[in-house]
Amino acid sequence: MTVAQQSLFPSIDSVFQLARSIVNDTFTGVNGAQGRILTNDAPFSIPMLNSALRTLQRKLRNEGVTWPIQDNFILSNVTAVVAPDPAVQIYIGYNGYFDGTTLHASPTLPNDLMQPYMVEERTTNSGLPFTEMTQPQAGLPSTLQGSYLGVWEWRNYKIYMPGSTLTKDLRLRYKSVLVPLNVPSSAFASTSINIIDCEDALAYHIAAMYATARGAAAAEELYKMRDDAIFDIANEWVRRGQAVAYRRPAYSGSQQGGSNGGQVGQTK
């Protein structure tokens, strides 16, 4: 007998099955056991699901949850500036790479990047370890480009840098988000939502929206149950984080190693 593999990640179908159970729409409909109104192929199902996902992720971020994190994402061939000039800044955005003169189709930021945590650089084809870049508190300095990028700034949903006279590769660590889902109802059962234990929070949100659209008095209570489920997810994350040993990084020319293992304040 074949045993189906279980997963901690709920499918879209399981979320809607729970939502139908909450709003008492588990009757057999035209499409079998999909209810009669809150069906998988209803025109409002995907918009409701994406609203639930956006709300869940926003609330988790506001609670300090930093997952999911993507690491070691490489952006290759960040080409050199055409002519060194302190007035020039380059950037990488979702729409391409601006080298200070021309906007190129690649490289681009990954479409699931919400916020970068760390940017590191190395010269393309050098085979050397990546070196951590810093974020100046007052923004990018006015400086003549050299062989290192050195600094970066997250501004206008782009990573801005002074530019370099050499072609560079960048290594990113960033907060990732789930992009909006747009899958046919036939794929609900096989499409996972990559947030562990989020089924209750999403189903309560969908049920609350469904109830609100029909003037049901239970909508407010359903939103409260959604918030309770989200708080429980965030609380588990906070408790896990308490097991991590934190140490303040060294500053002001200390010889202690930075997060990249090198000396803090070293001249590049």
C-alpha positions in Angstrom: 0.0 0.0 0.0 1.3 3.4 -1.0 1.5 5.9 1.9 1.2 9.6 1.0 4.1 11.7 2.4 3.0 14.1 5.1 4.2 17.7 5.1 4.3 20.5 7.7 3.4 22.9 4.9 -0.3 23.1 4.3 -1.7 22.9 0.8 -4.0 25.5 -0.6 -6.8 22.9 -0.7 -6.4 22.0 3.0 -6.7 25.7 3.9 -9.9 26.0 2.0 -11.3 22.8 3.4 -10.8 24.2 6.9 -12.3 27.6 5.9 -15.3 25.8 4.5 -15.7 23.9 7.8 -15.6 27.2 9.7 -18.3 28.8 7.6 -20.4 25.6 7.4 -20.1 25.1 3.7 -18.9 21.5 3.6 -21.9 20.3 1.7 -21.3 18.4 -1.6 -21.4 20.9 -4.5 -21.1 20.8 -8.2 -17.4 19.9 -7.9 -17.8 17.2 -5.3 -16.6 17.9 -1.7 -15.7 21.6 -2.4 -18.8 23.2 -0.9 -21.4 25.1 -2.7 -20.3 28.8 -2.4 -16.7 28.9 -0.9 -15.4 26.6 -3.6 -11.8 26.3 -4.8 -12.8 27.7 -8.2 -14.9 30.6 -7.0 -13.7 33.9 -8.5 -13.0 35.3 -5.0 -11.0 32.4 -3.6 -7.6 33.3 -4.9 -8.0 37.1 -4.0 -9.0 36.0 -0.5 -6.1 33.7 -0.1 -3.6 36.3 -1.2 -5.2 38.8 1.2 -4.7 36.2 4.0 -1.1 35.6 3.0 -0.3 39.4 2.9 -1.9 39.9 6.3 -0.2 36.9 7.9 3.3 38.0 6.6 2.8 41.7 7.6 1.7 40.7 11.1 4.6 38.3 11.5 7.1 40.9 10.4 5.6 43.4 12.9 6.0 40.8 15.6 9.7 40.6 14.8 9.7 37.3 12.9 12.6 37.3 10.4 11.9 34.1 8.5 12.0 32.9 5.9 15.6 34.0 5.2 17.4 33.4 2.0 21.1 33.3 2.1 24.0 32.9 -0.4 22.1 34.4 -3.3 24.6 35.4 -5.9 24.3 38.4 -8.3 26.9 38.0 -10.9 28.6 40.4 -13.3 27.9 43.8 -11.7 29.9 45.6 -14.3 32.3 48.5 -13.7 31.2 52.1 -14.1 31.9 53.6 -17.5 33.9 56.6 -16.2 34.8 57.1 -12.5 32.9 60.1 -11.1 32.0 60.9 -7.5 28.5 62.0 -8.7 27.7 58.5 -10.0 25.8 55.9 -8.1 24.8 52.5 -9.3 21.9 50.3 -8.3 20.3 46.9 -8.6 16.5 46.8 -8.6 13.7 44.4 -9.6 13.8 45.9 -13.1 17.6 45.5 -13.7 21.0 46.9 -13.1 21.9 50.6 -13.6 25.7 51.0 -14.0 25.6 54.8 -13.7 25.0 55.3 -17.4 22.8 52.5 -18.7 20.0 50.3 -17.3 20.8 46.6 -18.1 18.2 43.8 -18.0 20.4 41.8 -15.5 21.3 41.2 -12.8 18.0 41.9 -11.0 16.9 41.5 -7.4 15.1 38.2 -6.7 11.3 38.8 -6.8 10.8 37.4 -3.3 13.2 39.9 -1.7 11.5 42.0 0.9 14.5 43.5 2.6 18.3 42.8 2.3 20.1 42.1 5.6 23.7 41.7 4.3 25.5 42.4 1.0 29.0 41.1 0.3 31.3 41.6 -2.7 34.1 40.0 -4.5 35.8 40.6 -7.9 34.2 38.4 -10.6 36.2 35.3 -11.5 38.7 36.0 -8.6 37.7 32.8 -6.7 38.2 34.8 -3.4 35.9 34.8 -0.4 33.2 37.5 -0.3 33.9 40.6 1.8 31.2 42.2 3.8 30.0 45.7 2.7 28.7 48.2 5.2 25.7 50.5 5.3 26.6 54.1 6.2 24.1 55.7 8.6 24.0 59.0 6.6 23.8 57.4 3.1 26.4 56.8 0.5 29.4 59.0 0.5 30.6 61.1 -2.4 33.7 59.2 -3.5 35.7 58.4 -6.5 35.2 54.8 -7.6 38.0 52.3 -6.9 38.5 48.6 -6.9 36.0 48.0 -4.1 32.3 48.8 -3.8 32.7 49.0 0.0 29.2 50.3 1.0 25.6 49.9 0.1 22.2 51.4 0.9 18.7 50.1 0.6 16.7 52.9 -1.0 13.6 53.1 -3.1 13.4 49.2 -3.2 16.9 49.1 -4.8 20.4 48.4 -3.6 22.5 51.5 -4.3 26.3 51.5 -4.3 29.0 53.9 -5.4 30.2 51.6 -8.2 33.6 50.1 -8.9 36.3 50.1 -11.5 36.1 46.3 -11.6 33.3 43.9 -12.4 31.9 42.4 -9.1 29.8 39.6 -7.8 27.5 40.2 -4.9 26.3 37.8 -2.2 23.0 38.6 -0.5 21.3 37.5 2.7 17.7 38.8 2.7 14.2 38.5 4.2 12.0 36.6 1.8 8.3 36.8 1.3 5.8 34.6 -0.5 4.9 36.2 -3.8 1.1 36.2 -4.6 -0.2 32.9 -5.6 -2.1 32.5 -8.9 -2.7 28.8 -9.6 -5.7 27.0 -11.1 -8.1 25.3 -8.7 -7.0 21.9 -10.1 -3.6 22.5 -8.5 -4.8 23.5 -5.0 -4.1 20.1 -3.6 -0.6 19.9 -5.0 0.5 23.5 -4.2 2.0 24.0 -0.7 2.1 27.3 1.2 5.6 27.6 2.5 4.9 28.8 6.1 4.8 26.0 8.6 1.6 25.8 10.7 -0.2 28.7 9.0 -3.3 26.8 8.1 -5.5 28.1 10.9 -4.5 31.7 10.5 -5.2 31.6 6.7 -8.5 29.8 7.1 -9.8 32.1 9.8 -8.9 35.1 7.6 -10.7 33.7 4.6 -13.7 32.7 6.7 -13.8 36.3 8.2 -13.7 37.9 4.7 -16.4 35.5 3.6 -18.6 36.3 6.6 -18.0 40.0 6.2 -19.2 39.9 2.6 -22.4 38.3 3.8 -23.0 40.6 6.8 -22.5 37.9 9.3 -22.0 39.0 12.9 -19.3 36.3 13.5 -16.7 38.2 11.3 -15.2 40.1 14.2 -14.7 37.0 16.3 -13.1 35.2 13.3 -10.6 38.0 12.8 -9.7 37.7 16.5 -9.2 34.0 16.1 -6.9 34.7 13.1 -4.9 37.1 15.2 -4.6 34.6 18.0 -3.3 32.0 15.6 -0.7 34.5 14.2 0.4 35.4 17.7 1.0 31.8 18.5 3.2 31.4 15.4 5.2 34.5 16.3 5.6 33.4 19.9 7.1 30.1 18.8 9.6 32.0 16.8 10.5 34.3 19.6 11.0 31.4 22.0 13.3 29.6 19.5 15.3 32.8 19.1 15.9 32.9 22.9 18.2 29.9 22.5 20.6 31.8 20.2 23.7 33.1 21.8 24.1 36.8 20.8 27.3 38.8 21.1 27.7 42.5 20.4 30.1 43.1 17.4 33.3 44.9 18.0 33.7 48.5 16.8 36.3 51.3 16.5 39.3 49.5 15.1 39.0 46.5 17.4 40.9 43.5 16.3 38.0 41.2 17.0 36.5 39.4 14.0 33.5 40.8 12.2 30.7 38.7 10.9 32.8 37.8 7.8 35.7 36.7 10.0 37.9 39.7 9.0 39.0 42.7 11.1 36.3 45.4 11.7 37.3 48.7 10.3 39.9 47.2 8.0 40.9 49.2 4.9 39.7 47.6 1.7 
